[in-house]
Amino acid sequence: MTHPPFPFGPALLFCPADRPDRYAKALERADAVILDLEDAVAEVAKSAARESLVANPLDPARVIVRVNPASTPHLADDLAALRRTSYRTVMLAKCEGTADLVALEDFDVIALCETARGVLAAPDVASVPIVSALMWGAEDLVASLGGGSSRFADGRYRDVARHARSQVLLAAGAHGVAAIDAVHLDLADADGLRAEAEDAAALGFAATACVHPRQAEVVRAAYAPSPERLEWADALLAEAAGRERDGVFAFRGEMVDAPLLRQAEAVVRRARRD
């Protein structure tokens, strides 16, 4: 099944749609901006946020618009505003099943699986042809479970959040769509953000979402392969090219087969994107 391409990343920066004064700066600092009509905008400001979205255009190739959940009366108005713009990639907040996507058939969709129901529905959602990516979210997930914290005091995710992260990544991979890692809300914890972004890149996430401009550079650096890792990948692929008729072979003391070659190819793709 063919899905829309996911051309964004690795650093995606949320920006409240009711703050047009921040649009250009956000786009300058990140690889793509997520103009947010949902949680970042108060109920009383949603209409003004839509008008700001329409009146302050950015490069549509680098913009995602987060719309309100299908369960709310706001989605229809969000989509009406979007149709007055050139933006065609939407992030559907709190997506909980394929029925939530029916109204979005004119758009490329990033489904935000951030509730218990949404995480369990992730495989079905990822199978819908208009979906280009899945993203997960820890805070709404824990809230949907009646909990009060997604992390331990030392900053580590609790097990249910780690499970949801893996579930969404696996669902995305199984259906050939991109996966986006959740935001890191502790703005002072650059080391924690870096570690999570490095882990995300190593596992195959396509991007990480940010909530502050200074996080974008941390994410970019984390996704970029180290010079040593890139040299290994280039050398391994060069060795493999000279062994076209070989299956498994030894390289620098390690046995190499097809999965390891695909990992090397992924490293090179990340380096070229960066």
C-alpha positions as CSV (number, residue, x, y, z in Angstrom):
1,M,0.0,0.0,0.0
2,T,1.3,3.4,-0.9
3,H,1.4,6.1,1.7
4,P,2.3,9.8,1.3
5,P,6.0,10.6,1.8
6,F,7.1,12.1,5.1
7,P,9.6,14.9,4.1
8,F,10.0,16.5,7.5
9,G,12.5,16.3,10.2
10,P,14.4,15.5,12.2
11,A,13.5,18.5,14.4
12,L,9.8,19.5,14.4
13,L,8.9,22.5,16.4
14,F,5.5,23.2,17.9
15,C,4.3,26.8,17.6
16,P,0.9,28.1,18.9
17,A,-1.2,29.1,15.9
18,D,-2.5,32.2,17.7
19,R,1.1,33.6,17.9
20,P,1.9,34.6,14.3
21,D,4.7,36.7,15.6
22,R,6.5,33.4,16.3
23,Y,5.9,31.6,13.0
24,A,8.9,32.8,11.1
25,K,11.3,32.3,14.0
26,A,10.0,28.8,14.6
27,L,10.5,27.9,11.0
28,E,14.0,29.4,11.0
29,R,15.1,27.3,14.0
30,A,13.6,23.9,13.0
31,D,13.4,21.7,10.0
32,A,9.6,22.0,10.1
33,V,7.1,23.8,12.2
34,I,3.9,22.4,13.7
35,L,1.3,25.2,13.8
36,D,-0.9,24.2,16.7
37,L,-4.6,24.8,16.8
38,E,-5.1,22.3,19.6
39,D,-3.6,22.3,23.1
40,A,-1.5,25.4,22.7
41,V,-4.5,27.5,22.0
42,A,-7.2,28.4,24.6
43,E,-10.8,27.8,23.7
44,V,-11.6,31.5,23.4
45,A,-8.7,32.0,21.0
46,K,-9.3,29.2,18.5
47,S,-11.2,31.3,16.0
48,A,-8.5,34.0,16.1
49,A,-5.8,31.3,15.7
50,R,-7.4,30.0,12.5
51,E,-7.5,33.5,11.1
52,S,-3.8,34.0,11.9
53,L,-3.1,30.7,10.2
54,V,-4.7,31.9,7.0
55,A,-3.4,35.4,7.1
56,N,0.3,34.6,7.8
57,P,1.4,32.0,5.2
58,L,4.7,30.1,5.4
59,D,6.4,27.6,3.1
60,P,3.9,24.7,2.9
61,A,6.7,22.3,2.3
62,R,7.9,22.9,5.9
63,V,4.6,23.2,7.7
64,I,2.4,20.8,9.6
65,V,-0.9,22.0,11.2
66,R,-2.1,20.2,14.3
67,V,-5.9,20.2,14.3
68,N,-8.3,19.4,17.1
69,P,-9.5,15.9,17.7
70,A,-12.3,14.4,15.6
71,S,-14.4,14.1,18.8
72,T,-14.6,17.9,19.2
73,P,-16.7,20.5,17.3
74,H,-13.5,22.4,16.4
75,L,-12.2,20.0,13.7
76,A,-14.7,21.1,11.0
77,D,-13.7,24.8,11.5
78,D,-10.0,23.8,11.5
79,L,-10.4,22.1,8.2
80,A,-12.4,24.9,6.7
81,A,-9.5,27.3,7.6
82,L,-6.9,24.9,6.2
83,R,-8.7,24.8,2.8
84,R,-8.1,28.5,2.6
85,T,-4.3,27.9,2.8
86,S,-1.7,25.9,0.9
87,Y,-1.1,23.6,3.8
88,R,-1.8,20.0,3.1
89,T,-0.2,18.1,6.0
90,V,-2.2,17.8,9.2
91,M,-1.5,16.3,12.5
92,L,-4.7,14.9,14.0
93,A,-4.6,15.2,17.8
94,K,-5.9,12.3,19.9
95,C,-6.6,10.0,17.0
96,E,-8.4,7.0,18.4
97,G,-9.3,5.0,15.3
98,T,-9.7,4.9,11.5
99,A,-13.1,6.6,11.8
100,D,-11.4,9.7,13.0
101,L,-9.7,10.1,9.6
102,V,-12.8,10.2,7.4
103,A,-13.0,14.0,7.2
104,L,-9.3,14.2,6.3
105,E,-9.2,12.5,3.0
106,D,-8.0,15.7,1.2
107,F,-4.8,15.8,3.4
108,D,-1.7,14.0,4.2
109,V,-2.2,12.9,7.9
110,I,0.1,12.5,10.8
111,A,-1.9,10.6,13.4
112,L,-1.1,11.5,17.0
113,C,-1.8,8.3,19.0
114,E,-1.7,9.8,22.5
115,T,-4.5,8.1,24.5
116,A,-4.9,4.5,25.5
117,R,-7.5,3.9,22.8
118,G,-5.2,5.6,20.2
119,V,-2.1,3.6,21.1
120,L,-4.1,0.3,20.8
121,A,-5.6,1.5,17.4
122,A,-2.2,2.5,16.0
123,P,-1.8,-0.5,13.7
124,D,-5.2,0.1,12.1
125,V,-4.6,3.8,11.8
126,A,-1.2,3.3,10.2
127,S,-2.8,1.1,7.5
128,V,-5.0,4.0,6.1
129,P,-3.5,5.2,2.8
130,I,-3.7,9.0,3.7
131,V,-1.5,8.5,6.8
132,S,2.2,9.5,6.3
133,A,3.3,9.1,9.9
134,L,2.3,8.2,13.5
135,M,3.4,10.2,16.6
136,W,2.9,9.2,20.2
137,G,2.5,11.4,23.3
138,A,3.1,10.5,26.9
139,E,1.2,13.2,28.8
140,D,-2.2,12.7,27.3
141,L,-1.7,8.9,27.4
142,V,-1.1,8.9,31.1
143,A,-4.0,11.3,31.6
144,S,-6.3,8.9,29.7
145,L,-5.3,6.2,32.1
146,G,-6.1,8.4,35.1
147,G,-2.5,8.7,36.0
148,G,-0.5,11.8,37.1
149,S,3.0,11.4,35.8
150,S,4.6,9.8,32.7
151,R,8.2,9.9,34.2
152,F,10.0,8.9,37.3
153,A,11.8,11.5,39.4
154,D,15.1,10.8,37.6
155,G,13.4,11.7,34.2
156,R,13.0,8.1,32.9
157,Y,9.7,7.2,31.3
158,R,7.5,4.9,33.3
159,D,6.9,1.5,31.7
160,V,3.5,2.2,30.2
161,A,4.9,5.2,28.3
162,R,7.9,3.1,27.0
163,H,5.4,0.5,25.9
164,A,3.3,3.0,24.0
165,R,6.4,4.5,22.3
166,S,7.4,1.0,21.1
167,Q,3.8,0.1,20.1
168,V,3.5,3.2,17.9
169,L,7.0,2.7,16.4
170,L,6.2,-0.9,15.5
171,A,2.8,0.0,14.0
172,A,4.4,2.7,11.9
173,G,7.2,0.4,10.7
174,A,4.8,-2.5,9.9
175,H,2.9,-0.3,7.5
176,G,5.7,1.6,6.0
177,V,5.0,5.0,7.5
178,A,7.2,7.3,9.5
179,A,7.3,7.5,13.3
180,I,7.7,10.7,15.3
181,D,9.0,10.7,18.9
182,A,7.3,12.7,21.7
183,V,8.2,16.0,23.1
184,H,10.6,16.4,26.0
185,L,9.0,18.9,28.3
186,D,11.9,19.6,30.7
187,L,13.5,22.6,28.9
188,A,16.5,22.6,31.2
189,D,17.3,18.9,30.6
190,A,19.3,19.1,27.3
191,D,21.2,15.9,28.2
192,G,17.9,14.0,28.7
193,L,16.6,15.3,25.4
194,R,19.8,14.4,23.6
195,A,19.8,10.9,25.0
196,E,16.2,10.3,24.0
197,A,16.7,11.7,20.5
198,E,19.8,9.6,20.0
199,D,17.8,6.6,21.0
200,A,15.0,7.6,18.7
201,A,17.4,7.9,15.7
202,A,19.0,4.6,16.5
203,L,15.6,2.8,16.6
204,G,14.3,4.3,13.4
205,F,12.2,7.3,14.3
206,A,12.1,9.8,11.5
207,A,11.8,12.9,13.7
208,T,11.4,14.2,17.3
209,A,9.0,17.0,18.2
210,C,10.2,20.0,20.1
211,V,8.5,22.6,22.3
212,H,11.2,25.3,22.4
213,P,13.5,26.6,19.6
214,R,16.7,25.7,21.5
215,Q,15.7,22.1,21.5
216,A,15.8,21.9,17.7
217,E,19.6,22.0,17.4
218,V,20.0,19.3,20.1
219,V,17.7,17.0,18.2
220,R,19.4,17.7,14.9
221,A,22.8,16.9,16.4
222,A,21.4,13.7,18.0
223,Y,20.0,12.4,14.7
224,A,23.2,13.1,12.8
225,P,25.4,10.0,12.6
226,S,28.8,10.4,14.3
227,P,31.8,10.6,11.9
228,E,32.9,7.2,13.2
229,R,29.5,5.6,12.5
230,L,29.2,7.1,9.1
231,E,32.7,5.9,8.2
232,W,31.7,2.4,9.3
233,A,28.6,2.5,7.2
234,D,30.3,3.8,4.1
235,A,33.1,1.2,4.4
236,L,30.7,-1.7,5.1
237,L,28.6,-0.8,2.0
238,A,31.7,-0.5,-0.1
239,E,32.9,-3.9,1.1
240,A,29.5,-5.4,0.3
241,A,29.5,-3.9,-3.2
242,G,32.6,-5.8,-3.9
243,R,31.0,-9.1,-2.7
244,E,27.9,-9.1,-4.7
245,R,27.7,-12.9,-4.8
246,D,28.4,-13.4,-1.2
247,G,25.8,-13.8,1.5
248,V,27.1,-13.5,5.0
249,F,30.7,-12.2,5.3
250,A,33.1,-10.9,8.0
251,F,33.9,-7.2,8.3
252,R,36.1,-5.8,11.0
253,G,35.5,-8.8,13.2
254,E,31.8,-8.8,12.9
255,M,29.5,-11.1,10.9
256,V,27.5,-9.1,8.3
257,D,24.2,-10.1,6.7
258,A,21.3,-8.3,5.1
259,P,19.8,-6.7,8.2
260,L,23.2,-5.1,9.1
261,L,23.5,-3.8,5.5
262,R,20.1,-2.2,5.8
263,Q,21.2,-0.5,9.1
264,A,24.3,0.8,7.3
265,E,22.1,2.2,4.5
266,A,19.9,3.9,7.1
267,V,22.9,5.6,8.6
268,V,24.0,6.9,5.2
269,R,20.5,8.2,4.5
270,R,20.4,10.1,7.8
271,A,23.8,11.7,7.0
272,R,22.6,12.8,3.6
273,R,19.5,14.3,5.0
274,D,21.5,16.2,7.6
